Amino acid sequence: LGYVQFTREKEEAEGTLRKAWHELEQDPRYGRDHRDTLQSGLLLGQVLVKKGALPEAQAFLRAAWEGGHKYPNTTLLVRAGEFYSDALTMTGNPQDLDIAEKVLDEVWKIASRMSLNNFVRDRNSVLWPALLSAGDCYGRLLLDRQRGADAEKLLMKVIKLKKDLGH
């Protein structure tokens, strides 16, 4: 329900996702690092970013990123890294930008490994937009940090991948 509310930009999404995250975190069958809990936190973090509650959003997104490592080669991990790094870059703080760059570097390596190892066989898979978006974000961050040559190399790989996929 929280996801549907989030995608429809309903105000209730925050409350629904907070409740889901809290209940999942407290449930011994799930806990803080369960995939469903992390997914709820990831969505809640995105809602909080849109609301302008950046510090709280970063906490949920960081938790999704760190906990997501328990689930390698998943959309959860790639999206968590992408959204966490976006929230970090919004601060403009040089230390946050350093962290964002490290996160996106790791996300891009994961995404590249996934595409090379055929984790994503179906070109219509929901994973492809996550992989392509992560590459775009990383390239944009490198450009913002005045690293044009690095950004160009990376974005050329993203463009090739997009062409290979028919985008």
N, C-alpha and C positions, 0 to 999 in steps of 0.2 A: 504494500500500500504506500509506504514511504517513497519508493522508487517512482511509482505512478504519479504521486503528488509532486515529486521533485521534477519529473519530466514535463509536467503540466504547469510548473511554476506556481503551485498552490502554496499559500501561506502555512497551511497545516503540516507541510512536509517536515519542517523543523521539529515540531512536537512529536510527530509520529516516529521520526528517525531517532530522536533522543530516547523515546520510550523503548523502541526496538533495541537500540544499542545497550541501554541500561539493563533491560531484561536479559538479553543474551549474555552480557558480561557477568551478571550475577548467577546465571543458571550453570550449575556444575557440569552439565552435559555439553556446554559450549565454552564459556569463559572468554577472557580478553583476546586470545590469539586464534579463536575459531574463525574460519573463513566468513561465516555469516555475520559475526560481530564486526570483523574488520570491514566488510562491505558496507554495513550500516554506518560505521564511523567514517568511511570514505565519502559516502553520500552526504552525511551530516556535515562533514568538513566543506564540501562543495556548497551546500546551502549557506553555511556560515560565511564563506568567502563572498557570496553574492550579497549577503546581508551587511557586509563590511566588518564583521567580527573576526578580524584576521588572526590575532593571537590564539583565540580558542580554535579557530579553523585549523591553524597550523598544528596544534596539539593532536587533533583527530587525524589529520592527514599524515603526520609523522608516525603516529601509532599504526595506521594502515600500511604505511611504507615499511616500517620495521617489522611488524607482524607478518606482512605479506611475503617476507623472505621464507617463511615456512611453506609457501606454496609457489615454488619456482615455476617459471614458464607459464604463467597465467595472466589473464587480462587484469586480474586484481592487482598483481604486483606492478605491472607496467602502468596502469592507470593511477595507482597510488603514488608512484614516483613522479609521474607527469604532473598530477594536481598538487602534490606536496611542493615540487620545485616551482610551480607557478605561484603558489602562495608565498614562497620565500622571495621570489623575484619582485613581488609587489611591494616589498618593504624598501627596496633600493639600498638596503644595508649591505656593504661590501662582504661582511662575514656570511650573511644569508645567501648572497650571490655565489660565494665560494661553495657553500653546501649544496645549493641548487645545481651548480655545474657538476659536482661529484655525483649527485643523485642522477642527473640526466645522462652522464657518461655511463653509469652502471645500467640505467634503463635501456640506453641504446645498445649496449653490449648484449643485454638479455634479449632485446628485440631482434638483433642481428643473428644471435645464436638460434633463436626460435625459427627464424625464417630459413636459415641454412640447414638446420636439422629437421626440417619438415614437420615441426610441431603444428604448423598450420598448413594442412594439405588442401583445404577447400578455399578457393579464392573468394568465396562469399562469407567466410568465417568472420565472426565479430572481433576476432583478434587483429585483423589487418588494420582497421581504423586506429586501434590503440597503438600499434607499432608505427604506423605512418605519422600519427600525431606526435608521438614521442620524438621522432626524428625532427619534425618541424620545430618543436619546442626547443630542442637542443640547439639546432642551427640558429634560431632566433636569439637565444641566450648568448651564443658565441658572437653573433653580430653585435649585440648590445654591449658586449665586453670588449669591443674593438679587436676581435680575432677573426678578421675577414677570411684569411686563407684557410683556417681550420673550419670555419662555417661553410665555405665553398666546397671543400672536400666532402664534408658530411652531407650537405644538401644535394650534392651530385649523386651520392648513394641513395638518398631518399627519392630523388627524381627517377633514378633507374628502377628502383623497387616499384614506384608508382606506375611507371610505364610497363614493367613486367606484369603488373596486376591489371593493366588496362584502365588505369585511372587517368 
